[in-house]
Amino acid sequence: MRLATLCLLAAALPGTARADEGESERAFAPVPTYSFAIGLISHATYIAGLPETGLGPSVEVALGSGRSQLFGEAALAYVSQQTWTSSAYDARVIGWMGRAGLGVRWLARQVELEEGFATELYLLAAGGAERFWWHGGGKLTRPDLDVGLGIQIRSWKRPRFAMRIEARVVFTPGGQDTPMVACRGSCPANATGSGTGLMTGLVFAW
């Protein structure tokens, strides 16, 4: 009798584990249907073979469903160009950069710390257009492609908010004659040269 009871318990355990996993999957909190965000964005890419860096504010609007968000974003940064080994006093100031883009974000992991509050890992991909306004009158417009990831702390109960830190790898096109890049006015030699850069951000969303 005892042996039969133990066998029944052993047979029931795997079924219970699968039910728990299903409940955990169903309990995954979806992203908000609508959200708005402001942040501080920094970037580092290349122009004319020299690194350029910038820092400035950003805004974002997003539509979400399940684990995915489609977002539109815009940013403005004050930029400068210098070698990695030069001091801040040696920087050759470029001026300003504006950027607008569209992208998609997908929640890969969610760890609920308490009811209605969790830490999340997400992946993202985005495309955009950058416009530089150089001191002296030159203008450069080029597209970019970004891929990256981020970590956020999110509350989906009132007050609803999310704070996130993200990092992206930025790809820009190359070739001085590429039709995807336009330069007007005084442009550095090989200003349209290709480059891979980085973009990081600290964002608050609600």
C-alpha positions in Angstrom: 0.0 0.0 0.0 2.8 2.4 0.9 4.6 1.5 -2.3 1.5 2.3 -4.4 1.1 5.6 -2.6 4.7 6.7 -3.3 4.3 5.8 -7.0 1.2 7.9 -7.3 2.9 10.9 -5.7 5.9 10.5 -8.1 3.6 10.4 -11.1 1.8 13.6 -9.9 4.9 15.7 -9.3 5.9 16.3 -13.0 2.4 17.4 -13.9 2.4 19.9 -11.0 5.7 21.4 -12.2 4.3 21.9 -15.7 1.2 23.6 -14.3 3.4 26.0 -12.3 5.5 26.9 -15.3 2.3 27.6 -17.3 1.0 29.9 -14.5 4.4 31.7 -14.4 4.2 32.3 -18.2 0.6 33.6 -18.0 1.7 35.9 -15.1 4.2 37.7 -17.3 3.2 41.4 -17.0 2.7 43.0 -20.5 4.2 46.3 -21.4 1.9 49.4 -21.3 -0.3 50.0 -24.3 0.8 53.7 -24.4 3.9 55.3 -22.8 5.9 58.4 -22.9 9.6 58.8 -21.9 12.3 61.4 -21.4 16.0 60.7 -21.0 19.6 61.7 -21.3 21.5 60.2 -24.2 25.2 60.1 -24.9 26.8 58.8 -28.1 30.2 58.2 -29.7 30.7 57.7 -33.5 33.1 58.7 -36.2 33.2 61.5 -38.7 36.1 62.0 -41.2 38.1 59.3 -39.4 37.9 61.1 -36.0 35.6 60.2 -33.1 32.8 62.6 -32.3 30.9 62.5 -29.1 27.7 64.2 -27.8 25.3 64.4 -24.9 21.8 65.7 -24.8 18.1 65.1 -24.0 15.7 62.7 -25.7 12.0 62.0 -25.9 10.0 58.8 -26.8 6.5 57.7 -27.4 5.6 54.0 -27.6 2.8 51.6 -28.3 2.9 48.3 -26.6 1.3 44.8 -26.7 2.4 41.8 -24.8 6.2 41.8 -24.6 6.8 44.1 -27.6 6.8 47.9 -27.9 7.0 50.0 -31.1 8.6 53.4 -30.4 9.4 56.6 -32.0 12.2 58.7 -30.6 14.0 62.1 -31.0 17.1 63.5 -29.5 19.3 66.7 -29.6 22.9 66.6 -28.6 25.8 69.1 -28.3 28.7 67.4 -30.1 32.5 67.8 -30.3 35.2 66.1 -32.3 38.7 65.2 -31.1 41.1 62.2 -30.8 40.6 59.8 -28.0 43.9 60.9 -26.4 43.5 64.6 -26.6 42.3 66.7 -23.7 39.0 68.6 -23.5 40.9 71.8 -24.3 41.9 70.4 -27.7 38.4 69.5 -28.8 37.3 70.8 -32.1 33.7 71.8 -31.5 31.3 70.7 -34.3 28.0 72.1 -33.0 24.8 70.2 -32.7 23.3 66.9 -33.8 19.6 66.1 -34.0 18.3 62.5 -34.4 14.9 60.9 -35.1 14.2 57.2 -35.3 11.8 54.3 -35.1 12.4 51.0 -33.3 11.0 47.9 -31.6 11.7 46.7 -28.1 11.1 43.2 -26.8 11.1 42.0 -23.1 13.3 39.0 -22.8 13.2 38.4 -19.1 11.1 39.6 -16.1 11.9 39.0 -12.5 9.0 40.2 -10.2 10.5 41.6 -7.0 7.1 42.1 -5.4 3.5 42.3 -6.7 3.3 44.9 -9.5 7.1 45.7 -9.5 9.8 43.9 -11.5 13.3 44.1 -13.0 13.3 43.4 -16.7 15.8 42.7 -19.5 14.9 43.8 -23.0 16.4 43.7 -26.5 15.9 46.5 -29.2 16.5 47.4 -32.8 16.1 50.8 -34.3 16.8 52.9 -37.4 17.1 56.6 -37.6 18.5 59.7 -39.3 21.2 62.0 -37.9 21.6 65.7 -38.8 24.7 67.6 -37.8 24.9 71.4 -37.8 28.6 72.4 -37.7 29.8 75.8 -36.5 30.8 77.5 -39.7 27.7 76.5 -41.7 28.3 72.9 -42.8 25.5 70.3 -42.5 25.7 66.5 -42.6 22.8 64.1 -42.8 23.2 60.3 -42.6 21.1 57.3 -41.5 22.0 54.9 -38.7 21.1 51.4 -37.6 21.1 50.5 -33.9 20.9 47.2 -32.0 21.2 46.9 -28.2 19.8 45.8 -24.9 18.7 47.4 -21.7 17.7 46.8 -18.1 14.7 48.5 -16.5 12.9 48.6 -13.2 9.1 48.8 -13.9 6.0 49.3 -11.9 2.7 48.4 -13.6 0.5 49.5 -10.7 -0.1 53.1 -9.7 2.1 55.0 -9.9 3.0 53.4 -13.2 6.6 54.1 -14.3 9.8 52.6 -15.6 13.5 53.6 -15.2 15.9 52.0 -17.6 19.6 52.0 -18.7 20.4 50.9 -22.2 23.3 50.5 -24.5 23.3 50.3 -28.4 25.8 49.6 -31.1 25.4 52.2 -33.9 26.2 51.5 -37.5 26.5 54.4 -40.0 27.0 54.0 -43.8 30.3 54.6 -45.6 31.7 55.9 -48.8 31.9 59.5 -49.7 29.7 58.9 -52.8 27.0 56.9 -51.1 23.5 58.3 -51.9 22.4 57.7 -48.3 24.6 60.5 -47.0 24.2 64.2 -47.8 26.7 67.0 -47.0 26.1 70.7 -47.5 28.5 73.6 -47.0 31.9 73.2 -45.4 32.4 69.4 -44.8 35.5 67.7 -43.4 37.4 65.5 -45.9 35.8 62.0 -45.9 33.1 63.3 -43.7 30.8 60.5 -44.9 33.2 57.7 -43.9 31.6 54.7 -42.3 31.9 53.9 -38.6 30.6 51.9 -35.7 29.8 53.7 -32.5 28.0 53.4 -29.2 24.9 55.0 -27.7 23.9 54.9 -24.1 20.9 56.3 -22.3 19.3 56.8 -18.9 15.5 57.0 -19.4 12.4 57.6 -17.3 9.1 56.4 -18.7 5.5 56.5 -17.6 
